[in-house]
């Protein structure tokens, strides 16, 4: 399956994309500014990453 990065994964549409892609067996990286918001996704197969436009590094 594919590797997919979803930016804005904590939002309404992004969270649905993450859940659907993970359910179909894709390797998903959910990217958002707030990691706490990503914990609500309840998708154990998806990795999470924090990113802001001004940051030089990410947390995975």
C-alpha positions as CSV (number, residue, x, y, z in Angstrom):
1,X,0.0,0.0,0.0
2,X,0.9,3.6,-0.2
3,X,2.5,6.0,2.3
4,X,0.4,9.0,2.8
5,X,1.0,12.3,4.7
6,X,-2.1,14.2,5.7
7,X,-1.5,17.9,6.6
8,X,-4.2,19.4,8.7
9,X,-5.0,15.9,10.1
10,X,-6.5,17.3,13.3
11,X,-9.3,19.1,11.4
12,X,-12.7,17.8,10.3
13,X,-11.8,16.7,6.8
14,X,-8.2,15.7,7.6
15,X,-9.2,13.4,10.4
16,X,-11.6,11.6,8.1
17,X,-8.9,11.2,5.5
18,X,-6.5,9.7,8.1
19,X,-9.1,7.3,9.3
20,X,-10.2,6.2,5.8
21,X,-6.6,5.8,4.5
22,X,-5.6,3.8,7.6
23,X,-8.7,1.6,7.3
24,X,-7.7,0.8,3.7
25,X,-4.3,-0.3,4.9
26,X,-2.2,2.7,3.8
27,X,0.8,3.8,6.0
28,X,-0.4,7.2,7.2
29,X,1.5,10.1,8.8
30,X,-0.9,12.6,10.4
31,X,0.6,16.1,10.5
32,X,-0.9,18.9,12.6
33,X,0.2,21.8,14.7
34,X,-1.3,20.4,17.9
35,X,-0.4,16.8,18.8
36,X,-3.0,16.7,21.5
37,X,-5.7,17.1,18.9
38,X,-4.3,14.1,17.0
39,X,-4.8,11.8,20.0
40,X,-8.5,12.0,19.4
41,X,-8.1,10.3,16.0
42,X,-8.1,6.8,17.6
43,X,-6.2,5.4,14.7
44,X,-3.3,3.3,16.1
45,X,-1.9,2.5,12.7
46,X,-1.2,6.2,11.9
47,X,1.9,8.0,13.0
48,X,1.6,11.6,14.2
49,X,3.9,14.5,13.6
50,X,3.9,18.1,14.8
51,X,4.8,20.8,12.4
52,X,4.4,24.6,12.2
53,X,5.4,26.8,9.3
54,X,8.1,28.5,11.3
55,X,9.6,25.3,12.8
56,X,12.8,23.7,11.5
57,X,12.2,20.3,13.0
58,X,9.3,17.9,13.6
59,X,8.3,15.6,16.4
60,X,7.4,12.1,15.4
